[in-house]
Amino acid sequence: MSELILAGDPPIPLVLRRSGRARRISLRISQLDGRVTLTLPKGMPEREALGFAREKELWIRKHLAARAADVSVGLGAELPVGGQVHEVVPGTGRRVVFEEGRVAVPGPPERVGRRLAGHLKELARARLAEASDNYAARLGRSYSAITLRDTRSRWGSCTAEGRLMYSWRLILAPPEVLDYVAAHEVAHLAEMNHSGAFWTEVTRIYGDYAGPRNWLRTHGGDLHRYRFDSAA
């Protein structure tokens, strides 16, 4: 991969990705981080990709403007936790404390984002382990391990060895969404596919999943807007 800059106000970084299967230039804007990626055939000059981007400049800027801005998590920021918005405020003592509509984070202001991210990961691990245990018991299968990551392409996964992986940012979503993702991945312990039999298992152990599944499709990308410095 390489990078070009589309000049303008502001300038727009363009990520160039070459593909042996590409027959023409394609353009994609990530709703997660606003990255603009141009995929082009191998051997095509970079100037052609830049020319293509210039032709699409108005479209690119329109879509970037429509994307919600990132939120730097620090004192005064508003952050959803469990689907409820909390204002980040200074805390005392040594513990992060959740109050009605607020989360109090102790320590130097410049470390608030880092400390809060660490606390949220602990909460996510506890909640996802609890949900995974619950749905595994309903399924009648066991898993071997749980890991947390900050994945952008998926909310969870399950390996053939029974290892479950989740995005820790699920702790920011409504509880029913976190529970659905846990049920979804646990169901893969029985069906390593997305067949009708798989969805039957999800329904059996979770119930009607249409609501939380649609929530993820519509709002899931917003959970990646929150930046916790280098801790995320």
N, C-alpha and C positions, 0 to 999 in steps of 0.2 A: 504494500500500500504506500501511497505518497499523498502529499497534500498541496493544494493550490489555494490561492486567495482570490475570491471574486471581489474586485474593488468596488467601493461604494461607501455609503454612510448608514450603518457601519459596514466594514468589510466582512465578508462571510467566508470562513474556512471551508474548503471543499476536500473531502476525503476521496481519493481515487482508488478504486479497487478493480484490478484486472481479472478477467475470467476467460478461460479457454472455451467456455460454453456460450458466452455472450456473442450475439450477432449485431447488436446495436447498443447505443448508450442508453442506460436507464438511470433514473434519479429517484432517490428515496430520502425523506426527511424523518428522522426518528422523533416520535412524540415524547420519548423519555428524556432525551438530552438535547434535542434540536440539531443533532449532527446531520449534515448534508453529505450524502454519499453518492458518488457517480460510479456506476459499474460499466466498464467498457471492454471491448475485445482486446486481446493481447495484440500488440503491434500497432494499435491506433495511437497517433501522436497526442500528447497531452493538450496541445493547442486546440484540437478538435473538441475535447471534453470541455475546455474553458469556453470555447465558442458556444457550445450547447448550453452551458450554464448561463451565459449572457442572454441567450434567447429566452431562457426560462426565468430570468432574474425577477420579474414582477411576481410571478407565481411563487417563487421561492420566498421572497420577502413577505408576501401575503400570508403564507402558511407559517412562517416563523413568528410573525406578529400575532397570529391567532393562538399560538401555543402559550400556555400559561407560564409565567416567569418562575424561575427557580427561587427557592426560599432558603436563605442562609440562616440556619438555626442558631439562635443566640438569644440573649435577653430581649424581651419584647416581641419575639417571633410567636406566631400562632401555628400550632402543630397538632394534627389529629393523632390521637392515641385511642385505640379501640373504637375508632369512628367518631369520637367526641373531640371537639376542638379545645385545646388547652393553650393558654398563654404561658410562655416561659418566663419565670420571675426569679429573682435572687433567692437563694435558700440559705439556711443556717445549719450548723452541725455538719454531719458527714454523709447524710443520706439524701437521695432524691425523693421528694415527697409529692404525691398527687393530691390535689385539693379540688374543690368544685370549680371546674373551668380553668384551673391553673396547675402548673407543675413547677415546683420550687427546686432549683438546682444550686447547690453550694459550690464554692470555689471561685477562682478568678474568672472574670467575664470572658476572657479569651479562651478558656477551656470548657465553657458551658456546653458547646455543641458536642465536643469529644466525650465529655462525661455523660451527657444524656444519651448519646448513641450507645455507650457501653451498658447503661442501665436498661435501655430498651431491648438490647440483644438478650440480656438475662431474662427479662419478662417474656420475650418471644420464645426462648428455649423452654421455659417452664410451661407456657400455654400450649405450645405445639407438642410437647411431650405428653401433656395431659390429654389433649385431643387425640393424639395418635394412639395412646394406650386405650382410650375409650373406644375408638372405632376398630382397632385391632381386636379387641375383645368381642365386639359385635360381629366382626367378620369371622372370628375363630382362627386367625392367623397371627403370627408374631413377626416383628421386624427385628433387625439386628443392631441398628444404630441410627442416630439422628445427627445431622450436621446442618449448620446454618451458613448461608452465604448472602451476598448482596447481588443476586442474579438479576439480569435485565431481560433475558429472553424467556424465562419461565418462573413460575411461583413455587414449583416444587418438582421433585422427581423421585422415582423409586427404582432401584437396581434389581437385577435378578437375584442378588444375594440378600435382598431385604433391607438395604440401606436407604433411608429416607433423607431427602435434602429439601430444605425450605428456604425461602427468602425471609430474612428477619424482618423486613419491612411489612410483613403481614400483620405485625402487632399494631401498625397504624390504622389498619382497616377495621370495619365493623366486626364484632366477634363472630357473627354467622359466616362471614367471608373466610376468616381464618379457619373456622371449623370445616367449611366445605372443602378447602384446599387439603386439609389433613385427611378428610374422608376420601377424597379423590386419590391421593397418593397411597393411602392404606389399601384401597380397593385394588390397586395394581399388584398387591401381594397375591391376589387370587387370579387376576386377569392382567397380564402384561401387554395390554393393547387398549384400544378404545372401541371395542366391539359392543354390540347390543348387550352381551353378557356382562361386560364391564359396567356399563351404565345402570344395569339392573342391580349390581352390587352396590354402587354408589347410592342409589335410591333406597335400597334395603337398610343400609347402615346410617344414612344421613337423612333421607327424606327428599322433599322437593328441592332440587338444587338450582332451579332456573334463576331465582332472584340473585343469589350470591354470584353465580356464574356471569350473569349479565352485569352485575356491579363491577366485577373485575375487568370485563371487556370495556366498559364505559369509563370507569374512574381509576382503574389500576395503575395506569401510566402516571397519574398525578402523585402517587406515593414516591416516585423517583425524583420529584421536584425538590425534595428536602435535602439540603446539603449540611453535613455534620463535620465540615472540614475534612481532615484526612481519616476520620474515624469511620466513615460510612462504608 
